[in-house]
Amino acid sequence: MGAATNIAAEAQEARAGISLAQYAAVRAAVAEGFPLADVLAVEGLAPRAFARADLAWKRRLVAEPELLATYERELAHAEDWLDRLVEPLAENAAAWAGFLAAFEAHPAPFELLQENDLGMNDVARLRRRWARRAEEDAKLGELLVELRAKPAELGPLRVGPRVLRPSRGADAGVPAKAPTDEPTATVTSSEPGLGLAEYAALCAELEALPEQRERVLRRHGLTDEETRVALERRWQAVLERDAALAKDFERLQAHHARRLEMLLARARDVANVEGSIAPLSALSAPSALPSGEAVAPDALRGTGPLLAAPRGAVVPFIPAQGEFAVETAEPKSPRGAEPLAGTAPLPDIPQRAALPFPQTSASAPAKPPPPVVAETGPLLDVPRGPALPFRAGASGPTPTAQLQRPRAPWELAETSPVQALPQGAAVPFAATAPASPAGAPASRRPAPQAPAQLGETSLRLEIPRELLRQTARGQDAVTGATSQSSTMAPSPSPSSEGWRERSSVLAEPLEIVLPLAQYAALCAELALFPDAAEKIFQRYGLGSAEKRSAVDTAWKERLHEHPTEYARWQEMYRRCHAHFAKRGTPAG
């Protein structure tokens, strides 16, 4: 008995100025449905003080089970203090037994309470009231047992309003008043209660979304504008009395305003991306190719997007008309032709010791230059040692001093992706000129040498066979063009000839055949889904290989000449690439 008395006495010790009884009264009022700000105002408590007391009492209740039992008794007293009229359940035993039977048999008992404007706190008060009566009157207890065995139907209920009253443990030095401009502290159940954080979010949303005012009010449980005005009036009265709480409200409102601004900006970005690719869904599916027609692999590679390889030293490839890089927005100026500049990439070969080429004397006959195949061989990055001891001979014009050779065939220049690989110093091959017979023209080139003589300078690399065949077919044309370049007029550029060919293929303007946004989306889909290239081409209306090549070349030349439009293409490509990468499948 003495221990229980000590626990009850210690329970009344204040934590941050709030006793256990007053703390239980605040919790009971909040569970009743009253806003915390109104409850603290009636109890005469500061929000910061209650926050500290709330944390302190929770820690102690968790650590001391005996104190938890005392808190439950204080909470029951506080709930009974906020009792309201519920007829006929409060006085009629038959009605109370019928309500208990209906409540236990209902599939959703909380809906039954909501329909009758009741809460679990009301049910708990009624249970305690009838339990005390049954203990005091044994006959009433027996009557309740009989009524529970044969319950009557639940009739209509009359429920009184909820009334917020100051607790018996409220500070006597602080007047327990209701919010300003209200004669009593009565708050009916129809008036919503919002905490400080939710009220700050409501104000921020109404300011950021004025056109969605009704939707915002419904989301926070406010039925109309009058309810919002009443809520605002109560909160303004509370904030005027507590300056610290007003500062907290300003910080919370600013936080919610920043959050809404970020969400709206993200929504605008998503809408812009969806708007840029929206025309793709309006494209009609083109007719299928004839069953006997097959697309050549070279034509498919001709419309593939340029690869974004790591940026290192640039390999001096011969500039092709219409080519452009993906990484920079400004087009690069074309570079002049350099030796060994072809269409083959520069491989990175492991460094070993210098190749043991045989030493030769200067008196040996001059070795003729290698055949044209050497011009398209890959440029190797071999260990930097002494210069290779090629035989010295009558040096002819250096490769850089020669007239510019004709371009490689257009197919080679268009189907090989430009890759930026590490650049090493050029292999020091000595340029020699063969001895020409008397009377022979000076521009005549020597006949190709036998393959056996290539073995002395070959690094034994595997060269693609189709490249050898293409070079062999174009050898005579290259030789003749070089010898007559000083007397003949320059040949028409590939771009002018390609334009006439594309004009015959494209019957409509380029913006109608494939707009810029669709071209960027096409490149993004091909880069992400190369296995579905044929279906992607068909969906964009590029069924034939000639039309694909013509559209791709036309856009490359146009973007090369218009840097501003090329910058727009890059922005669209990045957005489409991110969109399809997140989606994981092509459009369609």
C-alpha positions as CSV (number, residue, x, y, z in Angstrom):
1,M,0.0,0.0,0.0
2,G,2.8,2.4,0.8
3,A,4.6,1.6,-2.4
4,A,1.5,2.3,-4.4
5,T,1.1,5.6,-2.6
6,N,4.7,6.6,-3.3
7,I,4.2,5.8,-7.0
8,A,1.1,7.9,-7.2
9,A,2.8,10.8,-5.4
10,E,5.8,10.6,-7.7
11,A,3.5,10.5,-10.7
12,Q,2.4,14.1,-9.9
13,E,6.0,15.4,-10.1
14,A,6.2,17.7,-13.0
15,R,8.2,17.0,-16.1
16,A,9.2,20.3,-17.8
17,G,6.5,22.0,-15.7
18,I,3.7,19.5,-16.6
19,S,2.4,16.9,-14.2
20,L,1.3,13.4,-15.2
21,A,-2.4,14.3,-14.7
22,Q,-2.2,17.3,-16.9
23,Y,-0.2,15.4,-19.5
24,A,-2.9,12.7,-19.5
25,A,-5.6,15.4,-19.8
26,V,-3.9,16.9,-22.9
27,R,-3.6,13.5,-24.5
28,A,-7.3,12.7,-23.8
29,A,-8.4,16.0,-25.3
30,V,-6.3,15.4,-28.5
31,A,-7.8,11.9,-28.8
32,E,-11.2,13.5,-28.5
33,G,-10.6,15.3,-31.7
34,F,-9.6,18.8,-30.5
35,P,-6.5,20.5,-32.1
36,L,-3.4,20.4,-30.0
37,A,-3.0,24.2,-30.2
38,D,-6.5,24.7,-28.8
39,V,-5.9,22.2,-26.0
40,L,-2.6,23.9,-25.0
41,A,-4.2,27.3,-25.0
42,V,-7.0,26.1,-22.7
43,E,-4.5,24.4,-20.4
44,G,-2.2,27.5,-20.4
45,L,0.8,25.6,-21.7
46,A,3.5,26.7,-24.2
47,P,4.0,24.4,-27.2
48,R,7.8,24.2,-26.6
49,A,7.3,23.3,-22.9
50,F,4.8,20.6,-23.8
51,A,7.1,19.1,-26.5
52,R,9.9,18.7,-23.8
53,A,7.4,17.3,-21.3
54,D,6.0,14.9,-23.9
55,L,9.4,13.4,-24.6
56,A,10.3,13.2,-20.9
57,W,7.1,11.5,-19.9
58,K,7.2,9.0,-22.8
59,R,10.7,7.9,-21.8
60,R,9.7,7.5,-18.2
61,L,6.5,5.6,-19.0
62,V,8.5,3.1,-21.1
63,A,11.1,2.6,-18.4
64,E,8.7,2.2,-15.4
65,P,5.7,-0.2,-15.9
66,E,4.2,0.8,-12.5
67,L,4.0,4.4,-13.6
68,L,2.3,3.3,-16.8
69,A,-0.6,1.9,-14.7
70,T,-0.9,5.2,-13.0
71,Y,-1.0,7.0,-16.3
72,E,-3.8,4.7,-17.5
73,R,-5.9,5.7,-14.5
74,E,-5.2,9.4,-15.0
75,L,-6.1,9.0,-18.7
76,A,-9.5,7.4,-17.8
77,H,-10.2,10.2,-15.4
78,A,-9.4,12.8,-18.1
79,E,-11.7,11.0,-20.6
80,D,-14.6,11.0,-18.1
81,W,-14.0,14.7,-17.5
82,L,-14.7,15.3,-21.2
83,D,-17.9,13.3,-21.1
84,R,-20.8,14.3,-23.4
85,L,-24.5,13.3,-23.8
86,V,-25.1,10.0,-25.6
87,E,-28.8,9.1,-25.4
88,P,-30.3,6.5,-24.8
89,L,-27.0,4.5,-24.2
90,A,-26.1,6.4,-21.1
91,E,-29.3,5.6,-19.1
92,N,-31.1,2.8,-20.9
93,A,-29.7,-0.7,-20.1
94,A,-31.6,-2.4,-23.0
95,A,-30.3,0.2,-25.5
96,W,-26.8,-0.3,-24.2
97,A,-27.0,-4.1,-24.6
98,G,-28.4,-3.7,-28.1
99,F,-25.5,-1.3,-29.0
100,L,-22.9,-3.8,-27.7
101,A,-24.5,-6.6,-29.8
102,A,-24.6,-4.5,-32.9
103,F,-21.1,-3.2,-32.4
104,E,-19.7,-6.8,-32.0
105,A,-21.6,-8.2,-34.9
106,H,-20.9,-5.4,-37.4
107,P,-18.3,-6.3,-40.1
108,A,-16.8,-2.8,-39.9
109,P,-17.5,-1.5,-36.3
110,F,-15.6,1.7,-36.8
111,E,-18.0,2.6,-39.7
112,L,-20.9,2.1,-37.2
113,L,-19.3,4.5,-34.8
114,Q,-18.7,7.0,-37.6
115,E,-22.3,6.8,-38.8
116,N,-23.5,7.7,-35.3
117,D,-20.8,10.4,-34.7
118,L,-19.2,8.3,-31.9
119,G,-15.6,7.5,-31.1
120,M,-13.8,4.8,-29.1
121,N,-13.4,7.3,-26.3
122,D,-17.2,7.5,-26.0
123,V,-17.5,3.7,-25.9
124,A,-14.8,3.5,-23.2
125,R,-16.6,6.0,-21.1
126,L,-19.9,4.1,-21.4
127,R,-18.3,0.8,-20.6
128,R,-16.8,2.2,-17.4
129,R,-20.1,3.9,-16.4
130,W,-22.1,0.6,-16.7
131,A,-19.3,-1.4,-15.0
132,R,-19.4,0.9,-12.0
133,R,-23.2,0.7,-11.8
134,A,-23.1,-3.2,-12.1
135,E,-20.7,-3.3,-9.2
136,E,-22.8,-1.1,-7.0
137,D,-26.1,-2.8,-7.9
138,A,-26.0,-6.6,-8.3
139,K,-29.6,-6.7,-9.8
140,L,-28.5,-4.4,-12.5
141,G,-25.6,-6.7,-13.3
142,E,-28.0,-9.6,-13.7
143,L,-30.3,-7.6,-15.9
144,L,-27.4,-6.7,-18.2
145,V,-26.5,-10.4,-18.6
146,E,-30.1,-11.2,-19.5
147,L,-30.3,-8.3,-22.0
148,R,-27.0,-9.4,-23.6
149,A,-28.4,-12.9,-24.1
150,K,-31.4,-11.4,-26.0
151,P,-30.4,-8.0,-27.3
152,A,-32.8,-5.6,-28.8
153,E,-32.3,-3.8,-32.1
154,L,-30.2,-0.7,-32.1
155,G,-32.4,2.4,-32.4
156,P,-31.5,6.0,-33.3
157,L,-29.0,7.8,-31.1
158,R,-28.8,11.4,-29.9
159,V,-25.2,12.6,-29.4
160,G,-24.3,15.9,-27.8
161,P,-21.4,18.2,-29.0
162,R,-17.9,17.7,-27.7
163,V,-16.8,20.4,-25.2
164,L,-13.2,21.2,-24.4
165,R,-12.8,21.9,-20.7
166,P,-9.7,22.9,-18.7
167,S,-8.4,19.9,-16.8
168,R,-8.4,19.9,-13.0
169,G,-4.6,19.9,-13.1
170,A,-4.4,23.1,-15.1
171,D,-2.1,25.9,-13.7
172,A,-4.2,28.1,-11.5
173,G,-2.0,31.1,-12.3
174,V,-2.8,31.0,-16.0
175,P,-6.4,31.7,-17.0
176,A,-7.8,28.8,-19.0
177,K,-9.4,30.7,-21.8
178,A,-10.5,29.6,-25.2
179,P,-9.0,31.1,-28.4
180,T,-9.6,34.8,-29.0
181,D,-13.0,36.0,-30.3
182,E,-14.7,32.8,-29.0
183,P,-16.9,33.1,-25.9
184,T,-16.5,29.5,-24.9
185,A,-14.0,26.7,-25.6
186,T,-16.7,24.5,-27.2
187,V,-15.5,23.0,-30.5
188,T,-18.1,20.9,-32.3
189,S,-17.1,17.7,-34.2
190,S,-17.9,19.3,-37.5
191,E,-15.0,21.7,-37.2
192,P,-11.7,20.2,-38.4
193,G,-8.5,20.4,-36.4
194,L,-5.1,20.7,-38.1
195,G,-1.7,20.6,-36.4
196,L,0.9,23.3,-36.9
197,A,2.8,21.4,-39.7
198,E,-0.4,20.5,-41.6
199,Y,-1.7,24.1,-41.3
200,A,1.6,25.4,-42.7
201,A,1.4,22.9,-45.6
202,L,-2.2,24.1,-46.3
203,C,-1.1,27.7,-46.4
204,A,1.8,26.9,-48.7
205,E,-0.3,24.8,-51.1
206,L,-3.0,27.5,-51.3
207,E,-0.4,30.1,-52.2
208,A,1.4,27.9,-54.8
209,L,-1.7,26.4,-56.4
210,P,-4.4,29.1,-56.4
211,E,-6.2,27.5,-59.4
212,Q,-6.7,24.2,-57.4
213,R,-8.0,25.8,-54.2
214,E,-11.0,23.5,-53.8
215,R,-8.9,20.4,-54.4
216,V,-6.4,21.5,-51.7
217,L,-9.1,22.2,-49.2
218,R,-10.7,18.7,-49.8
219,R,-7.3,17.1,-49.4
220,H,-6.9,18.6,-45.9
221,G,-10.4,17.7,-44.8
222,L,-12.0,21.2,-45.2
223,T,-15.5,21.3,-46.7
224,D,-15.8,24.9,-47.7
225,E,-14.2,28.3,-47.5
226,E,-16.0,29.2,-44.3
227,T,-14.4,26.3,-42.5
228,R,-11.0,27.5,-43.7
229,V,-11.6,31.0,-42.5
230,A,-12.6,29.8,-39.0
231,L,-9.5,27.6,-38.9
232,E,-7.3,30.5,-39.9
233,R,-8.9,32.8,-37.3
234,R,-8.2,30.3,-34.5
235,W,-4.6,29.8,-35.6
236,Q,-3.9,33.5,-36.0
237,A,-5.0,34.0,-32.4
238,V,-2.7,31.2,-31.2
239,L,0.3,32.5,-33.2
240,E,-0.2,36.0,-31.9
241,R,0.1,34.8,-28.3
242,D,3.2,32.7,-28.9
243,A,6.1,34.4,-30.8
244,A,8.2,31.2,-30.8
245,L,5.3,29.2,-32.3
246,A,4.9,31.9,-35.0
247,K,8.5,31.5,-36.0
248,D,8.1,27.8,-36.2
249,F,5.1,28.3,-38.4
250,E,7.1,30.6,-40.8
251,R,9.9,28.0,-41.1
252,L,7.4,25.2,-41.8
253,Q,5.6,27.3,-44.4
254,A,8.9,28.2,-46.1
255,H,9.9,24.5,-46.1
256,H,6.6,23.4,-47.8
257,A,6.9,26.2,-50.3
258,R,10.3,25.0,-51.4
259,R,9.1,21.5,-51.6
260,L,6.2,22.5,-53.8
261,E,8.5,24.5,-56.0
262,M,10.7,21.5,-56.6
263,L,7.8,19.3,-57.4
264,L,6.3,21.7,-59.9
265,A,9.7,22.2,-61.6
266,R,10.1,18.4,-61.9
267,A,6.6,18.1,-63.4
268,R,7.3,20.8,-66.0
269,D,10.5,19.0,-67.0
270,V,8.7,15.7,-67.5
271,A,6.0,17.5,-69.5
272,N,8.6,19.1,-71.8
273,V,10.2,15.7,-72.5
274,E,6.9,14.0,-73.2
275,G,5.9,16.9,-75.4
276,S,9.1,16.6,-77.5
277,I,8.5,12.9,-78.2
278,A,4.7,13.1,-78.5
279,P,4.7,13.4,-82.3
280,L,6.3,9.9,-82.5
281,S,3.1,8.2,-81.5
282,A,1.2,10.0,-84.3
283,L,3.3,8.4,-87.0
284,S,1.4,5.7,-89.0
285,A,3.1,2.4,-89.4
286,P,4.7,2.1,-92.8
287,S,3.9,-0.8,-95.1
288,A,6.0,-3.9,-94.7
289,L,8.8,-4.7,-97.1
290,P,8.2,-7.3,-99.8
291,S,8.9,-10.8,-98.7
292,G,11.7,-11.2,-101.2
293,E,13.5,-8.0,-100.4
294,A,16.3,-8.0,-97.9
295,V,18.2,-5.0,-96.5
296,A,21.9,-5.0,-96.9
297,P,24.0,-4.8,-93.7
298,D,25.9,-1.9,-95.1
299,A,22.8,0.2,-95.5
300,L,21.8,-0.4,-91.9
301,R,25.2,0.7,-90.7
302,G,24.9,3.8,-92.8
303,T,22.2,5.3,-90.6
304,G,23.6,4.3,-87.2
305,P,24.4,7.1,-84.7
306,L,28.0,8.1,-84.0
307,L,29.6,6.4,-81.0
308,A,30.6,8.5,-78.0
309,A,34.1,6.9,-77.3
310,P,36.5,8.3,-74.6
311,R,38.0,11.6,-75.7
312,G,41.7,11.2,-76.2
313,A,44.1,12.4,-78.8
314,V,42.3,12.7,-82.1
315,V,43.2,10.3,-84.9
316,P,43.9,12.4,-88.0
317,F,41.2,10.9,-90.2
318,I,40.4,12.6,-93.5
319,P,37.3,14.8,-92.8
320,A,34.1,13.6,-94.4
321,Q,31.5,16.0,-95.6
322,G,28.6,16.0,-93.2
323,E,30.4,14.3,-90.3
324,F,30.0,15.8,-86.8
325,A,30.9,14.9,-83.3
326,V,28.4,14.1,-80.6
327,E,30.3,15.5,-77.6
328,T,30.6,19.2,-78.5
329,A,28.0,21.6,-79.8
330,E,30.3,23.5,-82.0
331,P,31.4,21.8,-85.3
332,K,35.0,21.2,-85.7
333,S,37.0,22.6,-88.6
334,P,38.2,19.9,-91.1
335,R,41.8,18.8,-90.8
336,G,44.1,18.4,-93.7
337,A,45.0,15.0,-95.1
338,E,47.8,13.3,-93.3
339,P,49.8,10.1,-94.1
340,L,48.1,6.8,-93.1
341,A,44.8,8.6,-92.5
342,G,42.1,6.2,-93.6
343,T,39.0,4.7,-92.2
344,A,40.6,2.2,-89.9
345,P,40.7,2.9,-86.1
346,L,44.0,3.1,-84.2
347,P,44.3,0.0,-82.0
348,D,46.0,0.0,-78.7
349,I,48.6,-2.9,-78.9
350,P,50.6,-4.0,-75.8
351,Q,54.1,-2.4,-75.8
352,R,57.0,-4.8,-76.5
353,A,60.6,-4.5,-77.6
354,A,61.4,-2.9,-80.9
355,L,60.8,-5.2,-83.9
356,P,64.1,-6.7,-85.1
357,F,64.2,-5.5,-88.6
358,P,67.4,-6.5,-90.5
359,Q,70.1,-4.0,-90.9
360,T,70.9,-3.0,-94.5
361,S,73.5,-1.0,-96.2
362,A,73.0,2.3,-98.0
363,S,74.4,0.9,-101.2
364,A,71.5,-1.5,-101.7
365,P,69.0,-0.8,-104.4
366,A,66.1,1.4,-103.3
367,K,63.0,-0.4,-102.3
368,P,59.8,0.5,-104.1
369,P,57.1,2.0,-101.9
370,P,54.5,-0.5,-100.5
371,P,51.3,-1.0,-102.4
372,V,48.1,1.0,-101.9
373,V,47.0,-1.4,-99.2
374,A,49.4,0.3,-96.8
375,E,47.4,3.5,-97.0
376,T,44.4,1.9,-95.4
377,G,46.2,-0.2,-92.8
378,P,45.8,0.7,-89.1
379,L,48.2,3.2,-87.6
380,L,50.1,1.3,-84.8
381,D,51.4,2.6,-81.6
382,V,54.7,0.6,-81.3
383,P,57.5,1.2,-78.7
384,R,59.5,4.4,-79.4
385,G,63.0,3.2,-80.2
386,P,65.5,4.1,-82.9
387,A,64.0,4.8,-86.3
388,L,63.4,1.6,-88.3
389,P,66.5,1.1,-90.5
390,F,64.8,1.2,-93.9
391,R,67.2,1.5,-96.7
392,A,68.0,5.0,-97.9
393,G,67.3,5.8,-101.5
394,A,66.4,8.6,-103.8
395,S,63.8,10.4,-101.8
396,G,60.8,11.5,-103.8
397,P,58.1,13.9,-102.6
398,T,57.0,13.3,-99.0
399,P,53.5,12.1,-98.4
400,T,52.5,15.5,-97.0
401,A,53.8,17.3,-100.0
402,Q,51.8,15.2,-102.5
403,L,48.6,16.5,-103.9
404,Q,45.5,15.5,-102.0
405,R,44.4,12.0,-103.0
406,P,40.8,11.4,-104.0
407,R,38.4,10.5,-101.2
408,A,37.9,6.9,-100.3
409,P,34.6,5.4,-101.6
410,W,31.6,7.0,-100.0
411,E,30.4,3.8,-98.4
412,L,33.6,3.4,-96.3
413,A,33.5,7.0,-95.1
414,E,29.9,6.7,-94.0
415,T,29.7,3.3,-92.4
416,S,32.7,3.4,-90.1
417,P,32.0,5.0,-86.7
418,V,34.4,7.7,-85.7
419,Q,36.3,6.6,-82.6
420,A,38.7,8.8,-80.6
421,L,41.5,6.5,-79.6
422,P,45.0,7.3,-78.2
423,Q,47.3,8.9,-80.7
424,G,50.9,8.0,-81.0
425,A,53.7,9.4,-83.1
426,A,53.6,8.3,-86.8
427,V,55.7,5.3,-87.7
428,P,58.9,6.6,-89.4
429,F,58.6,5.0,-92.7
430,A,61.0,6.5,-95.2
431,A,59.4,7.9,-98.3
432,T,61.3,6.7,-101.4
433,A,60.7,7.1,-105.1
434,P,61.3,4.3,-107.6
435,A,63.7,4.7,-110.5
436,S,61.8,5.4,-113.6
437,P,63.0,4.5,-117.1
438,A,64.1,7.2,-119.6
439,G,61.4,8.9,-121.4
440,A,58.7,7.7,-119.0
441,P,56.3,10.4,-117.7
442,A,57.3,11.7,-114.3
443,S,53.9,11.3,-112.8
444,R,53.7,7.6,-113.6
445,R,53.7,5.4,-110.4
446,P,55.5,2.1,-110.2
447,A,53.6,-1.2,-110.4
448,P,52.5,-2.8,-107.2
449,Q,55.1,-5.1,-105.6
450,A,54.6,-8.8,-104.9
451,P,53.1,-9.7,-101.5
452,A,56.4,-11.3,-100.5
453,Q,58.1,-7.8,-100.2
454,L,55.4,-6.7,-97.8
455,G,56.6,-9.3,-95.2
456,E,59.6,-7.2,-94.2
457,T,57.5,-4.3,-93.0
458,S,54.3,-6.0,-92.0
459,L,53.4,-6.3,-88.3
460,R,51.2,-9.3,-89.0
461,L,47.9,-7.7,-88.3
462,E,44.6,-9.1,-89.5
463,I,43.2,-6.7,-92.1
464,P,39.5,-7.0,-93.1
465,R,39.3,-8.8,-96.5
466,E,36.6,-6.6,-97.8
467,L,38.9,-3.6,-97.2
468,L,41.6,-5.3,-99.3
469,R,39.2,-6.0,-102.1
470,Q,37.8,-2.4,-102.0
471,T,41.4,-1.0,-102.1
472,A,42.4,-3.3,-105.0
473,R,39.4,-2.2,-107.0
474,G,40.1,1.5,-106.4
475,Q,43.9,1.3,-107.0
476,D,43.8,2.1,-110.7
477,A,41.4,4.9,-110.2
478,V,43.5,6.4,-107.4
479,T,46.7,6.2,-109.5
480,G,45.1,7.9,-112.5
481,A,43.5,10.6,-110.4
482,T,46.9,11.4,-108.8
483,S,48.8,11.7,-112.0
484,Q,46.3,13.9,-113.7
485,S,45.4,16.2,-110.8
486,S,47.7,19.0,-112.0
487,T,45.9,19.3,-115.4
488,M,42.3,18.4,-114.8
489,A,39.6,20.4,-113.1
490,P,38.6,19.3,-109.6
491,S,35.9,16.7,-109.6
492,P,32.5,17.5,-108.1
493,S,32.3,17.1,-104.4
494,P,30.5,14.1,-102.9
495,S,28.1,16.4,-101.2
496,S,26.8,17.9,-104.5
497,E,26.5,14.5,-106.1
498,G,24.8,13.1,-102.9
499,W,22.4,16.0,-102.8
500,R,21.1,15.1,-106.3
501,E,20.7,11.5,-105.3
502,R,18.9,12.4,-102.1
503,S,16.6,14.8,-104.0
504,S,15.5,11.9,-106.1
505,V,14.9,9.7,-103.1
506,L,13.2,12.4,-100.8
507,A,10.1,13.6,-102.6
508,E,9.2,15.9,-99.7
509,P,11.1,18.5,-97.6
510,L,13.3,17.0,-94.8
511,E,11.2,18.6,-92.0
512,I,8.1,16.7,-93.3
513,V,9.9,13.3,-93.9
514,L,11.6,13.3,-90.5
515,P,11.5,16.4,-88.2
516,L,14.4,17.2,-85.9
517,A,12.8,15.9,-82.7
518,Q,12.0,12.6,-84.4
519,Y,15.5,12.3,-85.8
520,A,17.0,12.8,-82.2
521,A,14.6,10.2,-80.9
522,L,15.5,7.8,-83.7
523,C,19.2,8.1,-82.9
524,A,18.5,7.6,-79.2
525,E,16.5,4.4,-79.8
526,L,19.1,3.0,-82.2
527,A,21.8,3.6,-79.6
528,L,19.9,1.8,-76.9
529,F,18.2,-1.0,-78.8
530,P,20.4,-2.0,-81.8
531,D,18.7,-5.4,-81.9
532,A,15.4,-3.8,-82.8
533,A,16.8,-1.5,-85.5
534,E,14.6,-2.8,-88.3
535,K,11.4,-2.3,-86.4
536,I,12.5,1.2,-85.3
537,F,13.2,2.2,-88.9
538,Q,9.8,0.9,-90.0
539,R,8.1,2.8,-87.3
540,Y,9.7,6.1,-88.4
541,G,8.8,5.5,-92.0
542,L,12.3,4.7,-93.2
543,G,11.5,1.3,-94.9
544,S,14.1,1.4,-97.7
545,A,17.9,1.6,-97.3
546,E,18.1,4.5,-99.8
547,K,15.7,6.6,-97.9
548,R,17.5,5.9,-94.6
549,S,20.9,6.9,-96.0
550,A,19.4,10.0,-97.7
551,V,17.7,11.2,-94.6
552,D,20.6,10.6,-92.3
553,T,23.1,12.3,-94.6
554,A,20.8,15.3,-95.2
555,W,20.4,15.9,-91.4
556,K,24.2,15.5,-90.8
557,E,25.0,18.1,-93.5
558,R,22.3,20.5,-92.2
559,L,23.4,20.2,-88.6
560,H,27.0,20.7,-89.7
561,E,26.1,24.0,-91.3
562,H,23.8,25.2,-88.5
563,P,25.4,25.1,-85.0
564,T,22.3,26.4,-83.3
565,E,20.1,23.7,-84.7
566,Y,22.8,21.1,-83.8
567,A,22.7,22.3,-80.2
568,R,19.0,21.8,-80.1
569,W,19.4,18.3,-81.5
570,Q,21.9,17.4,-78.8
571,E,19.5,18.6,-76.1
572,M,16.7,16.5,-77.6
573,Y,19.0,13.5,-78.0
574,R,19.9,13.6,-74.3
575,R,16.3,13.9,-73.1
576,C,15.1,11.1,-75.4
577,H,18.1,8.9,-74.4
578,A,17.3,9.3,-70.7
579,H,13.6,8.7,-71.4
580,F,14.0,5.4,-73.3
581,A,16.8,4.2,-71.0
582,K,14.4,4.6,-68.0
583,R,11.6,3.0,-70.0
584,G,13.7,0.0,-71.1
585,T,11.9,-0.7,-74.4
586,P,11.5,1.2,-77.7
587,A,8.5,3.4,-78.3
588,G,5.5,1.8,-79.9
